[in-house]
Amino acid sequence: MAERKNIVIIGGGIIGSSSAYWLTRHPEYNPATHSITLLEATKVAGGASGKAGGLLALWAYPAAIVPLSYRLHKQLANEHGGVERWGYRAVHCGQIDARGRAPRRRSIPGKQDRVTTAEDAGTFEDSSISLKKRSKEALARLRKAGVPQDLDWVDAETTDMYEEMGDPTNTAQVHPYMFTTAMAELAEEKGANIIYGSATHVNTSLTGAVNGVSYISKNDGSEHVLPATDVILSAGPWTQQVWPLAPISALRAHSVTIRPSRPVSAYALFTSITLPKNFHDRTESSKGSPRHVTPEIYARPNNEIYACGEGDQLVSLPGTTDLVEVNESRCQDIVDYVGSISDELRNGEVTARQACYLPDVDSGGGPLIGETSTKGLFLAAGHTCWGIQNGPATGKLISELVFDGDAQSASIRGGNLDPKRFGL
């Protein structure tokens, strides 16, 4: 008779949702004897998994799981209609050096921060993009800087250099909110159950094995315990709040989404922008303002641009994702920075100003994926900025660890990703 398992996954971000998906797809999974519960404090994809860039790359890190995860992304898109459902597509990626222009006005009109919803994703339609009419001189300047012909939404006057980092053979993207919620929905279809409540403690028996997860219900604040034979701790930056031994810290990151003034081609850009001396004259304060900035800019297939800035640790991690504090000034900086090198962004509409917290492994590197010294407790956290990229591989490896006793699809035991190297 098959061993009964009560599997509890803590955290409804991309790692927890992917784990639920792959657990329900494992050959040994039997809904008659195996229960799978995804425990989420607020909403699925409420944190970084709903507010990330969604870039996928074979040149990402760590090398132990990137090729597997990149391949699984394509497999998932083919199997579940990911092109239409979560905006999966191959893209170009490059590094661009430019000189920014001073902003023409204090702010681009747009919406304030709010919860990401399915409506934000729009319709994922890739249409052919006609090149914007430019003078022969402007086009010549872009070609001289090495800018590809179809990357015609950066300013010719300010662009100094373009260097390719990736192409459609090794770089792709998804809409992170739509991808994460789809993974959770697909897991539910195969028998996983989602409960909304904040995990407070992983309980263990006298023998030291896990036997349950205590949590507080989101609905009424009542306390409950979920029986568990296996617990996957994938709470991102909140992992340490549930299990204090976890060496996971948090880094706040701000981002914006902009509807450009016209459709743009499929590029992800890592930028290096030198700002003019008068750049901050029209903002609230120029004291201590940077002269060199490095925002990332990702064009999405739903006529949306995602842009993010550098992280900060100015505000401590709150209790849940819905309490994350958004610094409007930091969001406006991003808008102004990216608008300084693109008229399409400068004249666009800001559709969201948002912030989230990324999970880091304290000693660097990461993520941590594997069983801890506590029997039945598996750690899957610390994915930094590559959580969306590495979510599928992490989920698949977790499913193998739970049902097979060891990872089959990639070698992680005893390596840099093994939690036991931290003595956990």
C-alpha positions as CSV (number, residue, x, y, z in Angstrom):
1,M,0.0,0.0,0.0
2,A,1.3,3.4,-0.9
3,E,2.7,5.5,2.0
4,R,0.3,8.3,3.0
5,K,1.7,11.7,2.8
6,N,0.4,15.1,3.9
7,I,2.5,17.6,2.0
8,V,2.4,21.3,3.1
9,I,4.0,24.0,1.0
10,I,4.5,27.3,2.8
11,G,4.4,30.3,0.4
12,G,2.3,30.9,-2.7
13,G,5.0,32.6,-4.9
14,I,6.6,31.0,-7.9
15,I,8.6,28.5,-5.9
16,G,5.7,27.2,-3.9
17,S,3.3,27.2,-6.8
18,S,5.8,25.4,-9.0
19,S,6.4,22.9,-6.3
20,A,2.6,22.2,-6.0
21,Y,2.5,21.9,-9.8
22,W,5.3,19.3,-10.1
23,L,4.2,17.4,-7.0
24,T,0.8,16.8,-8.6
25,R,2.6,15.7,-11.9
26,H,4.9,13.2,-10.2
27,P,4.3,9.6,-11.3
28,E,4.0,8.5,-7.7
29,Y,1.4,11.1,-6.8
30,N,-2.0,9.6,-5.9
31,P,-4.7,12.0,-4.7
32,A,-6.2,9.1,-2.7
33,T,-3.2,8.8,-0.4
34,H,-1.4,12.1,-0.9
35,S,-2.7,15.5,0.1
36,I,-0.9,18.6,-1.1
37,T,-1.7,21.9,0.6
38,L,-0.4,25.3,-0.6
39,L,-0.4,27.7,2.4
40,E,-0.3,31.3,1.4
41,A,-0.6,34.3,3.7
42,T,-2.3,36.9,1.4
43,K,-2.6,36.0,-2.3
44,V,-0.8,33.8,-4.8
45,A,1.9,35.9,-6.5
46,G,1.3,38.7,-4.1
47,G,5.0,39.5,-3.6
48,A,8.0,39.4,-5.9
49,S,6.5,36.6,-8.0
50,G,3.8,39.0,-9.2
51,K,6.1,42.1,-9.5
52,A,9.2,40.7,-11.0
53,G,10.5,41.2,-14.6
54,G,10.0,37.7,-15.8
55,L,13.3,37.4,-17.7
56,L,14.4,33.8,-18.5
57,A,18.0,33.1,-19.6
58,L,20.3,30.2,-20.2
59,W,23.1,32.5,-19.0
60,A,21.4,33.1,-15.6
61,Y,22.7,31.4,-12.4
62,P,23.2,29.0,-10.8
63,A,24.5,26.7,-13.5
64,A,23.3,23.6,-11.6
65,I,19.6,24.2,-12.4
66,V,19.4,27.0,-15.0
67,P,19.5,24.7,-18.1
68,L,16.8,22.4,-16.6
69,S,14.6,25.3,-15.7
70,Y,14.9,27.1,-19.0
71,R,14.0,23.8,-20.8
72,L,11.0,23.3,-18.5
73,H,9.7,26.8,-19.2
74,K,9.5,26.0,-22.9
75,Q,7.9,22.6,-22.1
76,L,5.3,24.2,-19.8
77,A,4.5,26.8,-22.4
78,N,4.0,24.2,-25.1
79,E,1.8,22.0,-22.9
80,H,-0.4,24.7,-21.4
81,G,-0.6,27.4,-24.0
82,G,1.9,29.6,-22.3
83,V,2.2,32.0,-25.2
84,E,-1.4,33.1,-24.8
85,R,-1.8,32.3,-21.1
86,W,1.3,33.9,-19.5
87,G,3.1,35.7,-22.4
88,Y,5.9,33.3,-23.0
89,R,8.1,34.4,-25.8
90,A,11.8,34.4,-26.9
91,V,13.5,37.9,-26.8
92,H,16.7,39.7,-27.5
93,C,18.7,41.0,-24.6
94,G,21.5,43.6,-24.5
95,Q,23.5,46.0,-22.5
96,I,23.1,49.7,-23.5
97,D,25.2,52.6,-22.5
98,A,23.6,56.0,-22.9
99,R,23.6,59.6,-21.7
100,G,20.3,60.6,-20.2
101,R,18.3,63.7,-21.0
102,A,16.8,65.9,-18.2
103,P,13.1,65.2,-17.6
104,R,10.6,67.6,-19.2
105,R,8.2,67.5,-16.3
106,R,8.1,66.3,-12.7
107,S,5.9,63.2,-13.4
108,I,4.4,61.1,-16.1
109,P,0.7,60.8,-15.3
110,G,-0.3,57.3,-14.2
111,K,-1.9,55.1,-11.6
112,Q,-0.6,54.6,-8.1
113,D,0.6,51.3,-6.6
114,R,-2.1,48.6,-6.4
115,V,-2.5,44.9,-6.3
116,T,-1.4,43.2,-9.5
117,T,-4.4,41.5,-11.2
118,A,-5.0,39.4,-14.3
119,E,-6.2,42.6,-16.1
120,D,-2.7,44.0,-16.0
121,A,-1.5,41.2,-18.3
122,G,-3.8,42.3,-21.1
123,T,-3.8,40.1,-24.2
124,F,-0.5,38.5,-25.2
125,E,-0.4,39.2,-28.9
126,D,2.9,39.5,-30.8
127,S,2.3,41.7,-33.9
128,S,4.9,42.9,-36.4
129,I,6.3,46.3,-35.4
130,S,6.9,48.8,-38.1
131,L,10.0,50.8,-37.6
132,K,9.5,54.4,-36.4
133,K,10.4,56.9,-39.0
134,R,13.7,58.6,-38.1
135,S,16.1,60.7,-40.0
136,K,19.0,59.0,-41.9
137,E,21.4,60.7,-39.5
138,A,19.6,59.3,-36.4
139,L,19.5,55.8,-37.9
140,A,23.2,56.0,-38.8
141,R,24.0,57.0,-35.2
142,L,22.2,53.9,-33.8
143,R,23.9,51.6,-36.3
144,K,27.3,53.2,-35.3
145,A,26.6,52.4,-31.7
146,G,25.8,48.8,-32.6
147,V,22.1,49.1,-31.9
148,P,20.1,46.4,-33.8
149,Q,17.8,47.7,-36.5
150,D,14.5,46.8,-34.8
151,L,15.5,48.3,-31.5
152,D,14.2,51.7,-32.6
153,W,12.7,52.9,-29.3
154,V,15.9,54.2,-27.8
155,D,17.1,57.7,-28.5
156,A,19.8,58.0,-31.1
157,E,21.2,61.2,-29.7
158,T,21.9,59.6,-26.3
159,T,22.9,56.1,-27.1
160,D,26.6,55.4,-27.0
161,M,26.9,51.6,-27.2
162,Y,24.9,48.4,-27.5
163,E,26.3,45.0,-26.7
164,E,24.3,41.8,-27.1
165,M,23.9,39.6,-24.0
166,G,21.4,37.1,-25.3
167,D,19.2,36.3,-28.3
168,P,16.0,34.3,-28.9
169,T,17.9,31.0,-28.8
170,N,18.9,31.5,-25.1
171,T,16.7,34.3,-23.7
172,A,12.9,34.5,-23.2
173,Q,10.3,36.0,-20.9
174,V,7.0,35.4,-19.1
175,H,4.5,37.7,-17.3
176,P,5.4,36.6,-13.8
177,Y,2.0,37.2,-12.2
178,M,0.2,35.2,-14.9
179,F,2.8,32.5,-14.9
180,T,2.7,32.0,-11.1
181,T,-1.1,32.0,-10.8
182,A,-1.3,29.6,-13.7
183,M,1.0,27.1,-12.0
184,A,-1.1,27.3,-8.8
185,E,-4.3,26.9,-10.8
186,L,-2.9,23.9,-12.7
187,A,-1.9,22.3,-9.4
188,E,-5.4,22.8,-8.1
189,E,-6.8,21.1,-11.1
190,K,-4.9,17.9,-10.2
191,G,-5.9,18.0,-6.5
192,A,-3.8,20.5,-4.7
193,N,-5.6,22.6,-2.1
194,I,-4.9,26.3,-1.4
195,I,-5.4,27.7,2.1
196,Y,-5.0,31.4,3.0
197,G,-3.2,31.9,6.3
198,S,0.1,32.9,7.7
199,A,2.4,30.1,8.8
200,T,3.8,30.7,12.2
201,H,5.7,27.5,13.1
202,V,6.9,24.2,11.6
203,N,6.0,21.6,14.3
204,T,8.1,18.5,15.0
205,S,7.5,15.3,16.9
206,L,9.6,13.9,19.8
207,T,11.7,12.1,17.2
208,G,12.6,15.4,15.5
209,A,10.5,14.8,12.3
210,V,8.0,17.4,11.1
211,N,4.4,16.6,12.0
212,G,2.5,19.8,11.2
213,V,2.4,23.5,10.4
214,S,0.8,26.1,12.6
215,Y,-0.9,29.0,10.9
216,I,-3.3,31.9,11.5
217,S,-6.3,32.1,9.1
218,K,-6.4,35.1,6.8
219,N,-10.2,35.2,7.1
220,D,-10.8,35.4,10.8
221,G,-7.4,35.3,12.6
222,S,-8.1,31.9,14.2
223,E,-5.2,29.5,14.8
224,H,-5.0,26.1,13.1
225,V,-2.6,23.3,12.6
226,L,-2.1,21.4,9.3
227,P,-0.9,17.8,9.8
228,A,2.2,17.2,7.8
229,T,4.6,14.5,6.9
230,D,6.5,16.7,4.5
231,V,6.9,20.5,4.6
232,I,8.3,22.6,1.8
233,L,9.4,26.0,3.1
234,S,9.3,28.3,0.2
235,A,8.3,31.6,1.7
236,G,10.8,33.7,-0.1
237,P,12.1,36.6,2.1
238,W,9.6,35.6,4.8
239,T,11.3,32.1,5.2
240,Q,13.2,33.1,8.3
241,Q,10.1,34.3,10.0
242,V,8.7,30.8,9.8
243,W,12.0,29.0,10.5
244,P,14.5,31.3,12.2
245,L,17.5,29.0,11.3
246,A,17.1,29.8,7.6
247,P,19.9,32.1,6.4
248,I,17.6,34.1,4.2
249,S,17.5,37.9,4.1
250,A,15.4,40.4,2.3
251,L,16.1,43.2,-0.2
252,R,13.4,45.7,-1.3
253,A,13.1,46.4,-5.0
254,H,10.9,49.0,-6.7
255,S,9.6,48.8,-10.2
256,V,7.1,50.4,-12.6
257,T,5.1,49.4,-15.6
258,I,4.6,51.8,-18.5
259,R,2.3,51.6,-21.5
260,P,4.6,53.0,-24.2
261,S,3.3,55.7,-26.7
262,R,3.5,53.1,-29.4
263,P,4.2,49.3,-29.6
264,V,7.9,48.4,-29.2
265,S,10.1,45.4,-30.2
266,A,10.9,42.5,-28.0
267,Y,14.0,43.5,-26.1
268,A,15.2,43.2,-22.5
269,L,17.8,45.9,-21.8
270,F,20.3,46.3,-19.0
271,T,21.3,49.9,-19.0
272,S,24.1,52.1,-17.9
273,I,22.9,55.7,-18.0
274,T,25.0,58.8,-17.2
275,L,22.7,61.6,-16.1
276,P,23.3,65.3,-17.0
277,K,24.1,67.7,-14.1
278,N,20.7,69.3,-14.4
279,F,18.8,66.1,-14.3
280,H,17.5,66.4,-10.8
281,D,16.8,70.1,-10.9
282,R,13.1,69.5,-11.4
283,T,12.7,66.8,-8.8
284,E,12.0,67.3,-5.1
285,S,15.7,67.2,-4.1
286,S,18.9,66.9,-5.9
287,K,21.0,66.4,-2.8
288,G,22.9,63.1,-2.9
289,S,21.2,62.2,-6.2
290,P,23.2,59.8,-8.4
291,R,24.9,60.7,-11.7
292,H,25.1,57.1,-12.9
293,V,22.1,54.7,-12.8
294,T,21.4,51.2,-14.1
295,P,17.7,50.5,-14.5
296,E,16.6,47.3,-16.3
297,I,13.9,47.6,-19.0
298,Y,11.8,44.7,-20.4
299,A,9.4,45.0,-23.2
300,R,6.4,42.7,-22.8
301,P,4.1,41.4,-25.5
302,N,1.0,43.1,-24.0
303,N,2.1,46.6,-25.0
304,E,3.7,47.1,-21.6
305,I,7.2,48.0,-20.5
306,Y,8.5,46.8,-17.1
307,A,11.4,48.8,-15.5
308,C,13.1,48.3,-12.2
309,G,15.9,50.1,-10.3
310,E,18.4,49.1,-7.7
311,G,17.4,47.5,-4.4
312,D,17.5,49.0,-0.9
313,Q,17.2,47.9,2.8
314,L,15.8,51.2,4.1
315,V,12.6,49.6,5.3
316,S,12.4,46.3,7.2
317,L,10.5,43.4,5.8
318,P,6.8,43.7,6.9
319,G,4.7,40.8,8.1
320,T,3.0,40.1,4.7
321,T,3.1,41.1,1.1
322,D,0.1,43.4,1.4
323,L,2.0,45.6,3.9
324,V,5.0,46.3,1.7
325,E,5.8,50.1,1.7
326,V,6.1,51.7,-1.7
327,N,8.4,54.8,-2.0
328,E,6.8,56.9,-4.6
329,S,10.0,58.9,-5.1
330,R,12.0,55.8,-6.0
331,C,9.3,54.8,-8.5
332,Q,9.4,58.2,-10.1
333,D,13.2,58.0,-10.4
334,I,12.8,54.9,-12.4
335,V,10.2,56.5,-14.7
336,D,12.5,59.5,-15.2
337,Y,15.6,57.4,-15.8
338,V,14.1,55.2,-18.5
339,G,12.3,58.1,-20.1
340,S,15.6,59.9,-20.4
341,I,16.7,57.5,-23.1
342,S,13.4,56.7,-24.8
343,D,10.6,59.0,-26.1
344,E,8.3,56.0,-26.2
345,L,8.7,55.7,-22.4
346,R,8.9,59.4,-21.8
347,N,5.6,59.9,-23.5
348,G,4.0,56.7,-22.1
349,E,1.5,56.1,-19.3
350,V,2.6,54.7,-16.0
351,T,0.2,51.9,-15.1
352,A,1.8,50.6,-11.9
353,R,4.2,51.8,-9.2
354,Q,5.2,48.9,-6.9
355,A,7.7,47.4,-4.6
356,C,8.5,43.9,-3.4
357,Y,11.2,42.1,-1.4
358,L,13.7,39.6,-3.0
359,P,15.1,36.7,-0.9
360,D,18.9,36.5,-0.6
361,V,21.1,33.8,0.9
362,D,23.1,35.5,3.6
363,S,26.5,34.2,2.5
364,G,25.7,34.9,-1.2
365,G,25.0,32.5,-4.0
366,G,21.9,30.3,-3.6
367,P,19.2,29.4,-3.8
368,L,19.0,26.6,-1.2
369,I,17.1,23.6,-2.4
370,G,16.9,20.3,-0.5
371,E,16.0,18.4,2.6
372,T,17.3,19.8,5.9
373,S,18.6,17.8,8.9
374,T,15.0,17.9,10.2
375,K,13.3,14.9,8.7
376,G,10.6,15.9,6.3
377,L,11.5,19.6,6.1
378,F,12.6,20.8,2.7
379,L,14.0,24.2,2.0
380,A,13.4,26.0,-1.3
381,A,14.3,29.7,-0.9
382,G,16.9,32.4,-1.6
383,H,16.4,32.6,-5.4
384,T,17.3,36.4,-5.5
385,C,16.3,38.0,-8.8
386,W,16.1,34.7,-10.7
387,G,13.1,33.2,-9.0
388,I,10.8,33.2,-12.0
389,Q,13.6,31.7,-14.2
390,N,14.5,28.9,-11.7
391,G,11.0,28.2,-10.4
392,P,10.2,25.3,-12.6
393,A,13.5,23.4,-11.9
394,T,13.1,24.0,-8.2
395,G,9.6,22.7,-8.2
396,K,10.5,19.6,-10.1
397,L,13.5,18.9,-7.9
398,I,11.4,19.3,-4.8
399,S,8.8,16.8,-6.2
400,E,11.6,14.3,-6.7
401,L,13.1,14.8,-3.2
402,V,9.7,14.2,-1.7
403,F,8.6,11.2,-3.7
404,D,11.9,9.7,-4.8
405,G,14.1,10.5,-1.8
406,D,16.6,12.4,-4.0
407,A,16.8,14.8,-6.9
408,Q,16.9,13.1,-10.3
409,S,16.8,15.9,-12.8
410,A,19.9,17.8,-11.6
411,S,22.8,17.2,-9.2
412,I,22.3,19.3,-6.1
413,R,23.0,17.1,-3.1
414,G,26.2,18.1,-1.3
415,G,26.7,21.1,-3.6
416,N,26.3,24.8,-3.1
417,L,22.5,24.6,-3.2
418,D,22.3,22.0,-0.5
419,P,20.9,23.4,2.8
420,K,23.0,21.0,4.8
421,R,26.1,22.9,3.8
422,F,24.9,25.5,6.3
423,G,24.4,22.9,8.9
424,L,20.6,23.1,8.5
